[in-house]
Amino acid sequence: AEGAAGICRRRGCRSVMTSIGDLPEDVLVELLSLLPARDLVCTCRLVCTQWRYVVDLTTLWKRKCQRDGFYRQNLDRTISDWKTYYILCYLKRNLIKNPSAEENFRHWKLDNNGGDRWKIETLPGAHGTVIPTPSINKYFVTSYRPCFKSQLITLKQEGYWNQLMDEKRPEIVVKDWYAARFDCGCRYELTVRLLSEDYIVLEEFHPEPVVIEQWSDAAWREISHTFRNYPAGVRHIWFQHGGHDTQFWAGWYGIRVTNSSITLGPLT
Protein backbone atom coordinates (compact mmCIF):
# COMPACT_ATOMS: atom_id res chain seq x y z
CA ALA A 1 0.00 0.00 0.00
CA GLU A 2 2.86 2.42 0.82
CA GLY A 3 4.47 1.68 -2.54
CA ALA A 4 1.22 2.35 -4.36
CA ALA A 5 0.77 5.61 -2.43
CA GLY A 6 4.28 6.70 -3.43
CA ILE A 7 3.56 6.04 -7.08
CA CYS A 8 0.41 8.12 -6.81
CA ARG A 9 2.36 11.05 -5.32
CA ARG A 10 5.13 10.91 -7.95
CA ARG A 11 2.55 10.93 -10.73
CA GLY A 12 0.78 13.92 -9.26
CA CYS A 13 -2.47 12.17 -8.47
CA ARG A 14 -5.04 14.35 -6.76
CA SER A 15 -6.09 11.62 -4.28
CA VAL A 16 -3.20 10.09 -2.36
CA MET A 17 -3.51 6.48 -1.17
CA THR A 18 -2.68 6.14 2.48
CA SER A 19 -3.65 2.47 3.14
CA ILE A 20 -4.57 -0.74 1.40
CA GLY A 21 -8.18 0.12 2.11
CA ASP A 22 -7.93 2.92 -0.47
CA LEU A 23 -7.35 0.44 -3.28
CA PRO A 24 -10.13 0.04 -5.86
CA GLU A 25 -12.38 -2.95 -5.24
CA ASP A 26 -11.13 -4.94 -8.23
CA VAL A 27 -7.49 -4.50 -7.13
CA LEU A 28 -8.35 -5.52 -3.56
CA VAL A 29 -10.14 -8.62 -4.90
CA GLU A 30 -7.05 -9.53 -6.91
CA LEU A 31 -4.73 -9.10 -3.91
CA LEU A 32 -6.90 -10.94 -1.39
CA SER A 33 -7.49 -13.80 -3.82
CA LEU A 34 -3.79 -14.63 -3.42
CA LEU A 35 -4.27 -15.51 0.24
CA PRO A 36 -5.20 -18.98 1.59
CA ALA A 37 -8.93 -19.54 2.06
CA ARG A 38 -8.56 -20.15 5.80
CA ASP A 39 -6.84 -16.77 6.26
CA LEU A 40 -9.54 -15.03 4.24
CA VAL A 41 -12.42 -16.52 6.22
CA CYS A 42 -10.87 -16.58 9.70
CA THR A 43 -8.74 -13.43 9.64
CA CYS A 44 -9.23 -11.03 6.71
CA ARG A 45 -13.01 -11.11 6.94
CA LEU A 46 -12.78 -9.77 10.50
CA VAL A 47 -10.53 -6.79 9.70
CA CYS A 48 -13.27 -4.31 8.75
CA THR A 49 -16.63 -3.94 7.02
CA GLN A 50 -15.00 -3.33 3.64
CA TRP A 51 -12.86 -6.46 3.82
CA ARG A 52 -15.79 -8.58 4.98
CA TYR A 53 -17.72 -7.35 1.96
CA VAL A 54 -14.86 -8.13 -0.44
CA VAL A 55 -14.15 -11.57 1.07
CA ASP A 56 -17.81 -12.47 0.57
CA LEU A 57 -17.81 -11.42 -3.10
CA THR A 58 -18.49 -14.14 -5.65
CA THR A 59 -15.83 -12.63 -7.92
CA LEU A 60 -13.09 -13.23 -5.34
CA TRP A 61 -13.86 -16.93 -5.00
CA LYS A 62 -14.26 -17.36 -8.74
CA ARG A 63 -10.81 -15.82 -9.10
CA LYS A 64 -9.38 -18.27 -6.58
CA CYS A 65 -11.04 -21.14 -8.48
CA GLN A 66 -9.37 -19.90 -11.67
CA ARG A 67 -5.98 -19.68 -9.97
CA ASP A 68 -6.19 -23.23 -8.58
CA GLY A 69 -7.75 -24.86 -11.64
CA PHE A 70 -11.21 -25.48 -10.15
CA TYR A 71 -13.11 -23.11 -12.46
CA ARG A 72 -15.10 -24.28 -15.47
CA GLN A 73 -17.23 -21.87 -17.48
CA ASN A 74 -20.11 -24.32 -17.71
CA LEU A 75 -20.42 -24.23 -13.90
CA ASP A 76 -21.48 -20.58 -13.79
CA ARG A 77 -25.19 -21.32 -13.74
CA THR A 78 -25.06 -24.34 -11.46
CA ILE A 79 -23.02 -23.07 -8.50
CA SER A 80 -24.79 -20.77 -6.07
CA ASP A 81 -22.00 -20.52 -3.47
CA TRP A 82 -18.54 -20.18 -4.98
CA LYS A 83 -16.85 -19.83 -1.60
CA THR A 84 -18.11 -23.23 -0.44
CA TYR A 85 -17.36 -24.72 -3.85
CA TYR A 86 -13.75 -23.51 -3.68
CA ILE A 87 -13.24 -24.76 -0.13
CA LEU A 88 -14.65 -28.22 -0.96
CA CYS A 89 -12.49 -28.45 -4.09
CA TYR A 90 -9.41 -27.39 -2.13
CA LEU A 91 -10.03 -29.92 0.64
CA LYS A 92 -10.97 -32.76 -1.69
CA ARG A 93 -8.72 -35.80 -1.43
CA ASN A 94 -8.91 -39.44 -0.46
CA LEU A 95 -9.58 -39.55 3.28
CA ILE A 96 -8.66 -43.25 3.49
CA LYS A 97 -5.02 -43.50 4.48
CA ASN A 98 -2.80 -46.21 3.05
CA PRO A 99 -5.56 -47.46 0.72
CA SER A 100 -3.33 -49.72 -1.38
CA ALA A 101 -1.04 -51.41 1.14
CA GLU A 102 2.02 -49.29 0.33
CA GLU A 103 2.59 -48.75 4.08
CA ASN A 104 1.94 -52.30 5.21
CA PHE A 105 -1.10 -52.17 7.58
CA ARG A 106 -0.43 -48.66 8.87
CA HIS A 107 -3.63 -46.67 9.66
CA TRP A 108 -5.81 -49.80 9.52
CA LYS A 109 -7.41 -51.47 12.52
CA LEU A 110 -7.54 -55.25 12.08
CA ASP A 111 -10.99 -56.03 13.48
CA ASN A 112 -10.90 -59.72 12.52
CA ASN A 113 -7.72 -61.54 11.61
CA GLY A 114 -8.83 -65.14 11.20
CA GLY A 115 -7.29 -68.14 9.49
CA ASP A 116 -3.74 -67.38 8.44
CA ARG A 117 -4.45 -63.67 8.98
CA TRP A 118 -4.40 -60.72 6.60
CA LYS A 119 -1.53 -60.55 4.12
CA ILE A 120 -0.20 -58.07 1.55
CA GLU A 121 0.69 -59.23 -1.96
CA THR A 122 1.93 -57.63 -5.17
CA LEU A 123 -0.30 -57.36 -8.22
CA PRO A 124 -1.38 -59.34 -10.14
CA GLY A 125 -0.72 -62.11 -7.59
CA ALA A 126 -1.12 -65.85 -8.09
CA HIS A 127 -4.04 -66.66 -10.40
CA GLY A 128 -4.96 -62.96 -10.45
CA THR A 129 -5.33 -60.10 -12.89
CA VAL A 130 -4.10 -56.50 -13.04
CA ILE A 131 -6.29 -53.67 -11.78
CA PRO A 132 -7.39 -50.99 -14.30
CA THR A 133 -5.53 -48.31 -12.29
CA PRO A 134 -1.83 -48.60 -13.29
CA SER A 135 -0.54 -46.78 -10.19
CA ILE A 136 -1.80 -49.52 -7.85
CA ASN A 137 0.87 -52.12 -7.15
CA LYS A 138 -0.29 -54.00 -4.04
CA TYR A 139 -3.43 -55.35 -2.39
CA PHE A 140 -4.62 -56.78 0.93
CA VAL A 141 -5.75 -60.42 0.88
CA THR A 142 -7.87 -62.43 3.34
CA SER A 143 -7.62 -66.01 4.56
CA TYR A 144 -10.00 -68.91 5.26
CA ARG A 145 -11.62 -67.35 8.33
CA PRO A 146 -13.23 -63.87 8.51
CA CYS A 147 -10.75 -61.03 8.01
CA PHE A 148 -12.03 -57.46 8.41
CA LYS A 149 -10.17 -54.16 8.75
CA SER A 150 -11.41 -50.62 9.29
CA GLN A 151 -10.60 -46.93 9.51
CA LEU A 152 -12.35 -44.22 11.47
CA ILE A 153 -12.21 -40.76 9.88
CA THR A 154 -12.83 -37.70 12.05
CA LEU A 155 -13.97 -34.98 9.65
CA LYS A 156 -12.90 -32.00 11.74
CA GLN A 157 -9.33 -33.31 11.76
CA GLU A 158 -9.47 -33.42 7.96
CA GLY A 159 -10.56 -29.77 7.68
CA TYR A 160 -14.35 -30.23 7.42
CA TRP A 161 -15.77 -28.11 10.22
CA ASN A 162 -19.18 -28.80 11.80
CA GLN A 163 -21.07 -25.89 10.22
CA LEU A 164 -19.86 -26.88 6.75
CA MET A 165 -21.07 -30.46 7.22
CA ASP A 166 -24.44 -29.46 8.68
CA GLU A 167 -25.33 -26.61 6.32
CA LYS A 168 -23.78 -27.71 3.01
CA ARG A 169 -23.79 -31.49 3.50
CA PRO A 170 -21.30 -32.21 0.70
CA GLU A 171 -21.70 -35.49 -1.15
CA ILE A 172 -19.70 -38.32 0.41
CA VAL A 173 -18.45 -40.75 -2.23
CA VAL A 174 -17.22 -44.20 -1.19
CA LYS A 175 -15.34 -46.54 -3.53
CA ASP A 176 -13.60 -49.86 -3.11
CA TRP A 177 -12.00 -52.45 -5.40
CA TYR A 178 -12.15 -56.20 -4.85
CA ALA A 179 -11.21 -59.38 -6.71
CA ALA A 180 -10.97 -63.15 -6.28
CA ARG A 181 -8.35 -65.67 -7.30
CA PHE A 182 -9.23 -67.70 -10.39
CA ASP A 183 -8.89 -71.01 -8.53
CA CYS A 184 -10.86 -70.30 -5.33
CA GLY A 185 -14.24 -68.86 -4.38
CA CYS A 186 -14.53 -66.08 -1.83
CA ARG A 187 -16.84 -63.62 -0.07
CA TYR A 188 -16.56 -59.82 0.08
CA GLU A 189 -18.29 -57.40 2.47
CA LEU A 190 -18.31 -53.61 2.87
CA THR A 191 -19.85 -51.40 5.56
CA VAL A 192 -19.65 -47.59 5.70
CA ARG A 193 -21.33 -45.62 8.49
CA LEU A 194 -21.85 -41.90 8.97
CA LEU A 195 -21.51 -41.24 12.70
CA SER A 196 -22.41 -38.42 15.07
CA GLU A 197 -20.06 -36.83 17.60
CA ASP A 198 -21.04 -39.61 20.04
CA TYR A 199 -20.61 -42.33 17.36
CA ILE A 200 -24.33 -42.85 16.83
CA VAL A 201 -25.06 -44.26 13.35
CA LEU A 202 -26.88 -41.60 11.31
CA GLU A 203 -26.74 -43.41 7.97
CA GLU A 204 -25.22 -46.66 6.72
CA PHE A 205 -24.24 -48.33 3.46
CA HIS A 206 -24.06 -52.10 3.85
CA PRO A 207 -24.85 -53.93 0.60
CA GLU A 208 -25.44 -57.65 0.40
CA PRO A 209 -22.18 -59.62 0.59
CA VAL A 210 -20.69 -60.54 -2.77
CA VAL A 211 -19.94 -64.24 -3.22
CA ILE A 212 -17.61 -65.08 -6.11
CA GLU A 213 -17.59 -68.69 -7.25
CA GLN A 214 -14.48 -70.77 -7.97
CA TRP A 215 -13.10 -70.51 -11.53
CA SER A 216 -14.22 -66.90 -11.95
CA ASP A 217 -12.50 -64.44 -14.29
CA ALA A 218 -10.54 -63.02 -11.30
CA ALA A 219 -11.27 -59.52 -12.60
CA TRP A 220 -11.07 -56.49 -10.30
CA ARG A 221 -14.44 -54.85 -9.70
CA GLU A 222 -15.31 -51.47 -8.22
CA ILE A 223 -18.13 -50.85 -5.79
CA SER A 224 -19.30 -47.25 -5.32
CA HIS A 225 -21.87 -45.41 -3.22
CA THR A 226 -22.70 -41.72 -2.75
CA PHE A 227 -24.28 -40.38 0.45
CA ARG A 228 -26.60 -37.43 -0.30
CA ASN A 229 -29.03 -35.46 1.88
CA TYR A 230 -27.86 -37.27 4.99
CA PRO A 231 -28.89 -36.01 8.46
CA ALA A 232 -27.12 -33.10 10.12
CA GLY A 233 -24.55 -33.96 12.76
CA VAL A 234 -22.14 -36.17 10.79
CA ARG A 235 -18.74 -35.93 12.48
CA HIS A 236 -17.06 -39.27 11.68
CA ILE A 237 -17.04 -41.82 8.86
CA TRP A 238 -16.35 -45.48 9.64
CA PHE A 239 -15.18 -47.70 6.76
CA GLN A 240 -14.81 -51.48 7.04
CA HIS A 241 -14.24 -54.18 4.43
CA GLY A 242 -13.02 -57.74 4.18
CA GLY A 243 -14.24 -61.32 3.88
CA HIS A 244 -12.75 -64.80 3.47
CA ASP A 245 -12.43 -67.67 1.02
CA THR A 246 -15.35 -70.08 0.69
CA GLN A 247 -13.37 -73.31 0.50
CA PHE A 248 -11.43 -72.98 3.76
CA TRP A 249 -8.03 -73.55 2.22
CA ALA A 250 -5.00 -72.78 4.37
CA GLY A 251 -3.13 -69.73 3.12
CA TRP A 252 -4.42 -66.62 1.37
CA TYR A 253 -7.13 -67.63 -1.08
CA GLY A 254 -9.78 -65.16 0.06
CA ILE A 255 -11.01 -61.83 -1.25
CA ARG A 256 -8.45 -59.24 -2.34
CA VAL A 257 -9.07 -55.52 -1.71
CA THR A 258 -7.24 -52.31 -2.62
CA ASN A 259 -7.59 -48.70 -3.81
CA SER A 260 -10.30 -47.83 -1.26
CA SER A 261 -11.42 -44.20 -1.14
CA ILE A 262 -13.72 -41.72 0.58
CA THR A 263 -13.99 -38.23 -0.89
CA LEU A 264 -16.20 -35.25 -0.07
CA GLY A 265 -17.35 -32.44 -2.28
CA PRO A 266 -17.83 -31.62 -5.96
CA LEU A 267 -16.21 -33.29 -8.94
CA THR A 268 -13.04 -31.49 -10.02
Summary of the structure (lengths in Angstrom):
residues: 268
radius of gyration: 25.2
end to end distance: 35.5
largest distance: 88.9
contacts: 787
relative contact order: 0.16
helix: 26%
strand: 27%
